[in-house]
Amino acid sequence: MRMTTIPFALAMIGILAVSGVAYGIDKEPISPIVAVKVSNPALVELGKKLFFEPRLSKSGSISCNSCHNLSMGGSDNIKTSIGYKWQQGPINSPSVLNSSMNLAQFWDGRAKDLKAQAGGPINNPGEMAFTHDLAIDMLTSIPAYRAEFKSVFGKETIDIDQVTTAIAEFEKILVTPNSRLDQWLVGDKSALSKNELAGYQLFKKSGCVACHNGAAVGGNSFQKMGMVAPYQTKNQAQGRSAVTGNDADRLSFKVPTLRNVELTYPYFHDGEVATLTEAVDIMGRLQLGRTFSADENAKLVAFLKTMTGDQPQIVLPILPPSNDSTPRPQPFG
Amino acid sequence: MRMTTIPFALAMIGILAVSGVAYGIDKEPISPIVAVKVSNPALVELGKKLFFEPRLSKSGSISCNSCHNLSMGGSDNIKTSIGYKWQQGPINSPSVLNSSMNLAQFWDGRAKDLKAQAGGPINNPGEMAFTHDLAIDMLTSIPAYRAEFKSVFGKETIDIDQVTTAIAEFEKILVTPNSRLDQWLVGDKSALSKNELAGYQLFKKSGCVACHNGAAVGGNSFQKMGMVAPYQTKNQAQGRSAVTGNDADRLSFKVPTLRNVELTYPYFHDGEVATLTEAVDIMGRLQLGRTFSADENAKLVAFLKTMTGDQPQIVLPILPPSNDSTPRPQPFG
C-alpha cells in the first residue's frame, strides 16, 4: 500500500469528482502526505548518522534522536525534554516527523527552516550544551567522517553548514504517508469508520480546520494559544513575541501538526496535557468557544487517530569510532 | 561475505591443515564468530522493542540502548554511564555485542546470563530507577503490547520473566561475525596485513591469549585486575568478591571481550583509559609484567582493530503509544 497506490489513487480523483462525493480530494482542507523521493542518498545517509550522533553533545550522550525519537513519533513523550546534566527543557519537544512542511521551526518559529533549526540544540547550554566549533573538531578528528563529508560535499574541510544541511536533508525524508485518513482522501471509502468520519465532519464544521489544515494538518500558521479564553500554564514561553518583539504576538505559537498526534503526547507547548480527550476539550473551549460533548469529543479523538501514518523505517546507523585524537565527551565535567 | 562464505571457508580447514599452515583454525586460541540463526523471530522482535523502550525507566528516557548503544559498538563510549537524574554510574558499561558468549553478566558476574542481567538496570535506582511492577503496569496498559506478549508467550498476563526473556533473546542475535580476523581464521590469508599478523603472533606469544581467547576473545573467565602490579584507580568497584564474599576475589573482574574493541572505548572497568595504546601498555605491565615497545604496542593495536566485525543491522522499532490509562514517566518528579 505504500508508494505504488498513491499515483493510482491520484488518478482516481477525476472519477470521484464525477461520482458526486461530498468532499472530493480537491475540496478537502486536508491533503494526503506524499512519500518523499530521495535525490541524494549519500547526503541523507550522512544526515542520519549525525541525527543519531551523541558526540554532537558535550556529554556524548544526547543526540537529535534523544528528544525526537523515531521509535516514538519523532518526539520524546515527556512534558519537556531532558538536557545536559538533566536540565529541564523550557518547552515540549515537537515531532520531527513531517516537520519539513512547517512554515518555520521551533514553537515560536525562530528558525526559518530545518537547516536553521538543526544547529540550535547543539550549542544550547540547556540541551546538548556543546559548541559548533567543538562539534566540528570532533567530526574532523575522525577519518571516516572526513571522507564521508568530502565525498558528499566535495570540500576538504567540514563546517557547521554542512552538518546542518545533512541533518535537514535526513529530516526531510521523515514523512508519514498512507495514514487511514490519507487512504480515505485518495478514494478508499472503507478506510475510515462511520464514527471516524463523523469526527472528521465535526473537525471541519466546528472550525478546527481553520488552523489545522493542509498536508501536515497544521504547521502553516502562528496562532494565539487561548483565543477565546486564556490558557492556564506555569510555562514561561512567550511564543512568537520573543521573535517579533511585538507584544500582540505573546502566546502565539506555531500550530502543531496533527499528523501522528496519537504518538506525540503529551500535548501543547508546555506538554501539560496528557490525553487527546483533554486536548480536544481545551482546544474547543479556548480556541473555538465551544464545549464538545463527550460523544463529540470521542468522535474527534477517533478521527485524530486516523492520522497516524506509516512511520519511517530507519536502519540504525553505525557511527565511526573516535580515535586517539578525538576530544572526549564531558558528561560529568 | 556474510553467512554464505563461512560454511565454504570451514570446508577449507582440511586443506589448510594439509598445506602446513602454522596456525590452522583448529589450533588457534581464537575461533570465528558464527552468525546466529533466529529460531523465534516474533520473540526477538518483541525483545528489540523492549531493548529500545525508554518507558521501562522512571524518566521515560533511558532504555537499554542508552548505555548499550547499537550505533556505537553496543556501548556508550563514556567512562561510566548516566543514570536517572544524571547520576554517575559506578562502572563502565560493557558492550552488549557478543555478550551471550560471556560466562556470566556484569563485570563481577553477578548475573548468570543475559536474562538474569536484563532486569537489573530497570530497577536499579541509579540507572533506570523504575520497578519491575511499574514496568509491567506500563506494558499491560498498552493493548498492542498485551497482544504481542500474548502472541509470543501464549499467556493472558505480562510478567517480568517474559520481559527479560524477550530482551535476552534479542541480545543473543547481537553478534558480530566476519571481522577481518575471522576471515583470516577461516582461510583468507589476505585478510590481515603483515603488521596485523605480527600483532596477532605477539598477542599469542606474550600471553594475552591466556585470558583473551575463544570466540569472544575474552568473557570466559574472571581475572584479577593487576596481577603483577596493582591497578591505580579511584573506582570503588570490588569486583568478584562482592559476589563470592571471598576477599581473594577482590578486584577480580570478568575478562572483557576484545571483539569490536576499537568501538568500545574507553577501557577497563573504570573506563579511565581512553586509547587502545594506553590499554595495551597497562595490560602488558600489570597483567604480564612486560613493557611493550612502541613498535610492539602498535602491532598489537593494529591486530586488535582487526576484530571489528559486521555490526548488527537493526531496523529501529516503532513502539506502541501510551494511552489514557498508561502511567506517565516522572523525569523530574
Interface residues (C-beta under 8 A of the other chain):
Chain A: F52 P54 R55 S59 G60 S61 S66 N69 L70 S71 M72 G73 D76 N77 I78 K79 I82 K85 W86 Q88 E262 L263 Y265 P266 A274 T275 T277 Q311 Q313 I314 V315 L316 P317 I318 L319 P321 S322 D324 R328 P329 P331 F332
Chain B: F52 P54 R55 S59 G60 S61 S66 N69 L70 S71 M72 G73 D76 N77 I78 K79 I82 K85 W86 Q88 E262 L263 Y265 P266 A274 T275 T277 Q311 Q313 I314 V315 L316 P317 I318 L319 P321 S322 D324 R328 P329 P331 F332
